[in-house]
Amino acid sequence: MERKEFIKKGVVATALAYVQAAFGNPAKAAARLANTGYRGVEGVLSPTNTHMVGNGFKVMNFFPNGKGFEERMSPFFLLDFNAQVDYPPSEISRGVGVHPHRGIETITFAYKGAVEHHDSKGNHGIIGPGDIQWMTAGGGVLHKEYQEQSFIKGGGAFEMLQLWINLPQKHKMVPAKYQSIIHDHKPKIDLHNDMGTIYVVAGEYRGVKGIAKTYSPVNMYDIHFNGHADFTFSLPANYNSGILVIDGSVVVNGHDVDENHYVQLKNEKGEIHIKAKEKGILLVLSGEPLNEPYVSYGPFVMNTKEEISQAIEDYNAGKFGFLKD
């Protein structure tokens, strides 16, 4: 999904200052977790900055937000969530037209409804509930994504998420590619006592390897839990980690987290304890920070302003390929 704001290179100090301002006094949260052995919760972000992307995606943005917070979740760069919207039947196509990307991977999760994808490398896919479209833009690609035609004609509940992962400098210009991930093909672990299922999208969970191929160390879990779920897991202490509550509500390490809210975890050792308040879905994101400079401009995320200028020049010269709108 195209974003048109320019976000300058973030700095850790700015990010931490924003976190403290957004989340309040961190000492109070730390006191609640004292002697529990749980990983600290930096804070809980409420939905904000809801806007339309194209005419088919009504998203709430968690990051980036122009205040350096994207530095805090490197290598993840953008998190847009289209909470459930109920669409009436229509004959009008809804989505995002042809646009370019370079230097990142864009990952679209379908929870309700169906999304279709085309790109300038000839890739095409349709995803429904539980499926994922994973596009590596690399050196450059054009793509478009839109609500699938039979869904538009029939209408119904629509719930989607898009995530951008910043590519490391040495992989910025890899050839573009596309991974279509079907829900039934995701490696999984069933929690005991019928508490739910953890689908391993990327990385590893208790020896189970994820299905997606990544260019930097990332753990990504799609967790579907039942109302009586009560379980723990851990993530590398140095990885930037967060949890988005897609549906339902939970308690994360003593913090009540409602539907459509995002939990930022501290970079420290400790278990992550999830206690369900009702049935739902979580997306867990955890990745090793890139610790590299970056510059973004709309759909491009590179390491220098010169590389951004080159991306624009290459796009205008047709080097990203061609795709009909």
LOKE-144405 format. One record per residue (C-alpha): x, y, z. Coordinates in steps of 0.001 Angstrom, whole numbers, padded with zeros to 6 digits, always signed. Last residue first. Example, Ala and Ser with C-alpha at 12.3 -4.5 7.8 and 13.67 -1.06 7.14 Angstrom:
BEGIN
+013670-001060+007140+012300-004500+007800
***
This chain:
BEGIN
-003822-000392-013779-001684-002202-016357+001762-003307-015213+005203-002500-016595+008709-003153-015376+010578-001514-012510+013136-000101-014949+010537+002127-016628+012741+005232-016711+010494+007003-014173+011015+004116-011754+014761+004176-012279+014924+007932-011604+012775+007598-008479+014961+004756-007203+018102+006735-008004+016863+009689-005965+016122+007345-003066+019606+005869-003396+021109+009351-003212+019058+010075-000099+020777+007130+001579+019950+003695+003058+016769+002851+001145+013037+002628+001806+010851+003415-001223+007022+003431-001273+006688+007041-000063+010186+008352+000540+012236+006591+003151+015813+007069+004320+017670+004479+006331+020826+004179+008427+021651+000668+009623+021159-000997+013004+019208-003838+011362+017383-004756+014578+016812-008521+015036+013126-009227+014667+009992-010070+016614+006387-009707+015472+003489-011585+017106+000087-011362+015417-002756-012294+017753-006205-013768+017027-009306-014162+019190-011503-015999+021685-012230-014132+024912-010365-012855+027978-007259-014757+026977-004146-014961+029139-000853-014502+027320+002411-014597+029264+005607-013531+027542+008616-014919+029385+011613-012783+030267+014847-011357+028941+014986-007758+027823+014197-005532+024872+010907-004162+026167+007660-005245+024554+005353-002956+022575+001719-004092+022659-000642-003020+019859-004398-002534+020161-007090-003690+017704-008968-005723+020343-008220-004818+023931-005026-005321+025900-005110-005610+029683-001545-005577+031004-000373-008251+033466+002194-009838+031192-000187-009630+028232-003866-009879+029227-006064-010604+026245-008875-009334+024030-010593-010639+020914-009505-009975+017333-006328-008603+015762-004405-008015+018978-001038-006804+017685+002053-007998+019534+005511-006423+019576+009181-007325+019567+012508-005690+018754+014956-008556+019203+017688-008287+021851+015882-010492+024389+015204-013278+021881+011537-014325+022195+009760-016379+024842+006490-018257+025209+003686-018471+027751+000148-019855+027853-003393-019288+029138-006168-019857+026603-009703-020189+028027-011381-018087+025316-009689-019866+022433-006561-018750+020633-005447-018264+017023-001803-017156+016999-000102-016044+013781+003573-015986+014728+006434-014057+013118+010051-014476+014170+012587-012559+012104+016337-012879+011459+017164-010947+008275+016512-011702+004598+013364-013783+005144+011933-017003+003688+008388-017733+004838+007216-021169+006057+008371-020929+009651+010444-023608+011337+009097-025632+014275+011763-026232+016927+009934-024484+019741+008814-021609+017483+011056-020608+014605+011532-017815+012093+008620-016945+009848+004907-017764+009566+004765-020185+012490+001089-020856+013187+000335-021100+016916-002903-022951+017623-005510-022704+020365-006273-023514+023996-007464-027048+023176-005991-028385+026429-002451-028122+025014-001478-025588+022378-001367-026876+018829+001872-026102+017019+001845-025053+013399+003660-024984+010074+001602-022892+007632+000290-024904+004673-003391-024749+005655-003219-020943+005736-001861-020643+002201+001311-018627+001769+001968-017095-001654+005573-015926-001864+006540-013335-004465+009855-012205-005893+011785-009054-006789+015449-009520-007608+017755-008489-004742+018590-004761-004678+018273-003981-000976+019930-007240+000094+023303-005922+001289+021609-002917+002918+019278-005089+004979+015657-005148+003749+013035-003209+005709+009949-005269+006483+006579-003737+005620+003381-005081+007160-000137-004949+005776-003200-006165+007628-006677-007176+006489-010276-007460+007718-013310-007440+005395-016770-008667+006446-019296-009049+003643-019983-008047+000066-021148-010435-002656-019990-008503-005725-016869-007171-004024-016025-010625-002659-016409-012137-006136-014047-009475-007506-011187-009827-005016-010530-006640-003051-007521-004890-004461-003797-005053-004748-001503-003500-007328+002154-004053-008026+005231-002491-009591+008640-003884-008705+012101-002686-007738+015504-003776-006527+014032-005766-003638+010224-005674-003761+009886-008958-001886+006178-009725-001827+004588-011961+000810+000869-012567+000256-000657-014333+003273-003643-016633+003852-005669-016993+007061-008962-015874+005513-008666-015531+001728-005807-014839-000649-005765-014396-004404-002502-014439-006347-000705-013118-009391+002979-012849-010225+004022-011680-013678+007090-009745-012585+005186-006450-012922+002831-007381-010087-000744-008574-009548-002485-009222-006212-006043-010126-005152-007557-009776-001684-010356-011780-000031-012656-011291+002966-011734-011828+006591-008301-012363+008145-006063-011728+005138-002426-010868+005851-000456-008739+003377+003342-008673+003562+005409-006019+001812+009177-006565+001596+011457-003571+001352+014149-001797-000676+012027-000756-003666+008289-000372-004217+006173+000912-007097+002446+001679-007567-000403+000309-009682-003836+000911-008185-004968+000307-004618-008304-001353-003857-012043-001324-004554-013695-002192-007893-017272-000900-008153-019997-003490-008859-021057-003596-005214-022415-005837-002466-022314-004090+000939-019013-003895+002812-018592-004689+006509-015312-003292+007843-013169-005270+010264-009905-003616+011264-007616-002689+008359-004244-002658+010099-001184-000788+008861+002221-001671+010346+005250-000148+008660+009003-000529+009129+009684-003910+010691+013481-004377+010795+013448-002354+013042+010686-001873+015644+012088+000987+017740+013516+002814+014729+009966+002893+013327+009090+005001+016377+011087+007953+015069+008277+010492+015364+006843+010384+011814+004270+007738+012708+005836+004604+011310+004087+002720+012795+000709+001898+014353-001462+002992+011417-005196+002361+011331-006357+001318+007902-009441+001640+005721-008438-000324+002621-010428-000358-000618-010542+003159-002054-006784+003709-002203-005373+003674+001292-008052+005270+003453-007233+006740+006848-007186+005919+010553-004382+007811+012303-004701+006007+015619-005576+002682+017221-004340+002540+020827-000724+001700+021608+000114-000351+024699+003346+000192+026591+006907-000826+027275+005809-004204+028557+008585-005957+030454+009391-009604+029882+007973-011782+032626+010025-013329+035420+007306-012279+037876+009592-010700+040474+008567-007158+039553+006065-007018+036698+003709-004489+038287+006674-002387+039341+007917-002195+035758+004571-000805+034596+004714+001903+037237+008331+002735+036414+007475+003224+032712+005621+006487+033515+003441+007342+030533+003029+005291+027368+002911+007921+024659+005370+010382+026181+007745+007624+027222+007559+006025+023775+008131+009372+022073+011250+010052+024115+012505+006555+023334+012014+007077+019619+013723+010474+019630+016717+009079+021492+016956+006122+019138+017190+008299+016064+015019+008099+012992+016232+008944+009496+013648+011168+007849+010124+010075+007031+008618+011458+003854+004882+010988+003539+003398+009354+000520+002454+005838+001641+001443+003304-001002+000000+000000+000000
***
